[in-house]
Amino acid sequence: MDKDIHLDYMKRALELARTRQGRTRPNPTVGAVLVKNGRIIGEGVHRRAGEPHAEIVALQQAGEEARGATLYVTLEPCSHYGRTPPCVDAIIAAGIKEVHMATIDPNPLVAGRGKARLEAAGIRVVVGEHEDEARRLNEGFMHWITTRRPFIVAKFAMSLDGKIATRTGESRWITGEAARRWVHELRDRMDAILVGVNTVVQDNPRLTTRLPKSDVHHPIRIVLDSRGRAPLHARLFDPHLPGETWVTTTEKMPLHHRRALEVQGIRVVELPAEEGRVSLTALLEFLGREEITSLLVEGGATVLGRFFDERLVHKVHAFVAPVIIGGAQAPTAVGGTGIARLADALRLSPVEVERVGDDVLISGYVEGVYERPS
């Protein structure tokens, strides 16, 4: 079979996997395609943890016709019992003759064992078609499964002169409608989203995902509020909002404030403090235990500064709008202590630049903190 045909079938499997990004935690998002005699006879996608894996869905769809077919799957099939039985057993029992997997699963319980089991059963295995794309698709899962901490994405929007608001605090809207839609599409793919209490007080956001489709995913909303300063009437504490809101705090939060939040359905989590603020190390360890694989940090400047100062950010999406705000008192995107020498500045690599409406989006991985999947 022509190599390009293999790539096309794997591309289709990746398209299926993308439809469930943000919805399968702590599992990866996986797509599978079964092909026989040049025809797709089954397709599958893993919908959520606890439900059948993509390979199983495709096999069920194909039925008896699966015998002698070729399977294309975006991640190495599992070979262990988790929430569901091992996929390799079903693949072998179905009589599949060849398996193409985009990449090996870094999960220590799998990590090549699925491939070895298939080969031991006489099934030809091919690895690496669209591998980079497949690894980037599941970079959150891949980071979490090996470190037990979430993959951190920082997002901010600023003017051409680096401001995120005017000197009076007005920030809506620096970027245009196309950029704002892009951000909602990003939220749709993330497990959780985080802001600091200052953002709650100043901007009163909802942090929901607003997209014109029926299957919208709302990441868990997380607020850093060490002393209980967020007003109880804040919009993201509205019990009618879709999804969940968590407040992470310290022992300094007044008990009456905590109880009032809990009455509204908000989960309040007390964590250790560092210099009077929620410890980010403790926060990420807690989120890892809660099976949060990806975290979108939207700010503001103080929170972003802390994450960058502590070298916790893995990936950055920065919008630059073609406007100039000016003003020495107007806030910049990243606060914190910062660096003293340019040689110590955090750099992104590789860098991708694209135009979104009238705005420019600069994205990349933080050198020295995270190496792009390859």
C-alpha positions, 0 to 999 in steps of 0.5 A: 500500500502506498505510504501516503495512504497510510498517512491519510488513514492516520490523519483521519484517526487524528481527526476523530481524536481531536473531537474529544480533546478536553473530555477524556481526563485523565485518559488521552484522547484517541482515535482509531480507523479500521481498513480492509481492501481499501475501505474503512470498515470501522471508526472509533474515538474514546469518549470519556474515561471508563467508556470503551477505548477507540480501538474497541469502538472501531472493532465493534463497528466492523464486527466479523469483517475486522478479521484480516483488517489493518488498524490505525490508532493514534496511540499505542493500544493498552496492554493492562487492566485499568477502567477497561480491559486491555485493548491488545487482547481484543485486537488479537482476538479480532484477527487484525493483521496489521496495526499502525500506531502514531506513537508509543504510550509513555504510561509506564504501564504500557510504554511499548508493552502493547506493541510487544504483545501485538508483535508476539501474536504475529501482528505487523506493527508500524510506529511513527506516522504523524507522530509529532502531531499525535504527541502534541495532541496529547501533550497534557496527558503525556506530561501528567502520566510521567510527572503527575502534574498538569501541563501548564499553558499560559495565555494572555492578550496585550497591546502592541506596547505590552499592556493588558489594560488601561491605567484605569483598569479597562481591558475589554476588549484589547483583542478582536472577536476572532481572537476571543473565539480562538481562546474559547476554542482553547478552553474547550480543550483544557481540563482546568482554567486558573485566575487569581483573586485580583482578576475576579475582583477587577474583571468579574469573569465567568470563565465559561466556554462560549462556542456555537455548538452543542457539545461544549466543554467547560474546564474546571474553574480554579481561583487562587484566593489566599485570604478569601477576598473574592466577593461572594456575588462574583459571576463565577460563583453563580451556582447556575454556571455550567461546570465546576468552580474550585477556590484554592486558599490557605488557613487565612480564609475566614471560616464564614467566607468558606462556608458561604462559598460551599453553600453556593456549591463551590469546592474550597481547598485549603493548601499550604502557604508560601509567603502568605500565598497558596503554594504553587507547588502544593497546588500542582501536586493537588491538581495532579492527584485530582487527575487534572492533566492540563491547566490554562493560566489566564492571569492576571499579571501577578499570577502569571508572574508567579508561574513564570518566576517559578519556571512552571509554564510549559507553553505560551499563547500570547496575543498581540493587538495592533493598538497602543495603550501607553501609560506608566501605570497601565499593567503589563502582561507578566508581573512577578520579580522577573529576571535581572539579566537578559541572558536569563530571560525565558525563551520560546522554541519553536515559535509559531506565529499566526494572524487571527483576525487583526491580531497576531498570535505567538505560541511556543514552548518554554525553553529549559522548562519543557521540550516540545514532543518529538 
